Amino acid sequence: MTQRFYPAVMERGEGDVIAVWFPDFPGCVAAATEQQAAVAKAQDALAAAVQAQAERDEALPAPSAFQDVDVPEDTDFIALIAIPATLPNPSERVNVYLPKALIERMDRRASDMGMSRSSLVGYAVSRLLDGAGPAAVALVKARK
């Protein structure tokens, strides 16, 4: 999966809080009392911001260059850091012709698993392509 590294400003807040905010994502802020926890929360906040933007079909901003980040003077600045963001993998509609009986079986299994038909197909194909499927392929070949 493709990643981008976005600059983040780490600053000290009131009550020993460490805050992290992203110049490229206004309103995307995380905070904690420990540095590692603040960075972990910042990663989660950035991932949520990237996902929300993708769901709105908005283009992601290019990461700002570190030298272009403007830190306000009244900030109790700690550090400028880079936080990775995994870019969303958009879905694409495909048309596949399958026997109706197979579609009915798929729908029942998807329902049992709490999934949609598309999610079940994606899950099954991923398992097959990721190496969890050779035994299943051998089983299908053996049944023929």
N, C-alpha and C positions, 0 to 999 in steps of 0.2 A: 504494500500500500504506500501511496505517495504521502510524504510529510512536508509540511512547511514549518519553519521556526519563526515564531512571532516574538518581537521584543516585549518585555514586561518590566514595569517599574516596581521595584520592591521598596516599600517605605515603612517607617515606624509610625504607628498611630497611637491613639490614647490607650492607656491601660496596658502597655506592653504588647499591643496587638501589632502584628506584621501584616501589612496589606500588600496585595499584588494587583496591579491593574494594567490593562492593555491599551496602548494608544490607538491601535487599529480596530478595536472593538469597544467603542464608548459604552460604559455601563457594565462591562464585564470585569467584575472585581471579586477577589477572594481574600479571606483574612483568617488568621489563626494566631495563637500565642507562641507557636514554635515555627522556626523557619521551614523545616521540612514539611510540616503540615500545611503551611501557607502555599508552598510550591505545589504540593499534591492537589490541594483544593483549586489552585490556579489552573492546573492541567485539566481538571474536571470542568471548571467554568469555561475554559476556552473550548473544550470539546463540545459542550452544550451550545455555546455561541455559534460555532462552526455548523453544527447540525441544524440549529434553528434557521440560520441563514440559507442553508441548502434546502430546507423544507419550504422556505418562502421563494425558492428559485432565484435567489440573489447571488450574484458573483461574490466570491470571497476576495477581500482586499489583499493586495500583495503586501508582504511584510515590510514595514518601514525599516529603513536603514538605521542602525544604532545611532549614528551621528545626527540623524534627523529627529530623534525623539526629544521632545521639549518637556523637560521636567520643571513644573512650577517652582518658583523660588521658595515658597512657604512650605515645601515638602521636606519632611525629615528623611531624606534620601538614604537608602542603604545600598542598592545595587541595580544595575540594568542587566536583566537576564534574558535568555532565549527559552521559550517554552514550545515544545513540539505539538503540532496539531495534525492528526491524520485526516486527510481530505476524504470527503464522503465519496462513496462509490455509487453513482446514480444507477437506478434501475432502468431497464429498457423493455418495452413491450415486444414480445415475440409471439408469432402464431405457430402453433404446433397442432397437427392433426393426430388424434388418438382415438382408439375405439371407445365408444360410449360406456361400455362395461368397465373399462379401465378408469375412466374419468369418475364413474360412480364409486369405485373402490378407493380412488385417491381422495375424493371428497369425504368419504366416511373416515378414512385414516386421518386426514387433516383435521376433521372435526374432533375426533378422539384425542388428538394431540393439541387441540386448541390453536390450530394454525389455519391460515388460508390455503387455498389450493396452490397459489403462487409460492407461498413460503415452503410448502411441502416439496414442490418440484425443485426449488432452489436448494433446499436442505439435502434432498436425495442426490441431486447432481453434484453438489459440493462434496458429499461423502464419497461418491464414486470417483471424482477427479482428484480428491485429496488422499487417495490411497486406502480409504476405509472400505472401498467397494470391490476389490478384486475377489474376495470370497463370495460376495453376492453375485458377481459376474460368473464365477465358476459354478455356483449353485444354479443359476439360470441356464447355463450351458448343459449342466448335468440333467436338467429336467426335460430337455429337448429330445 
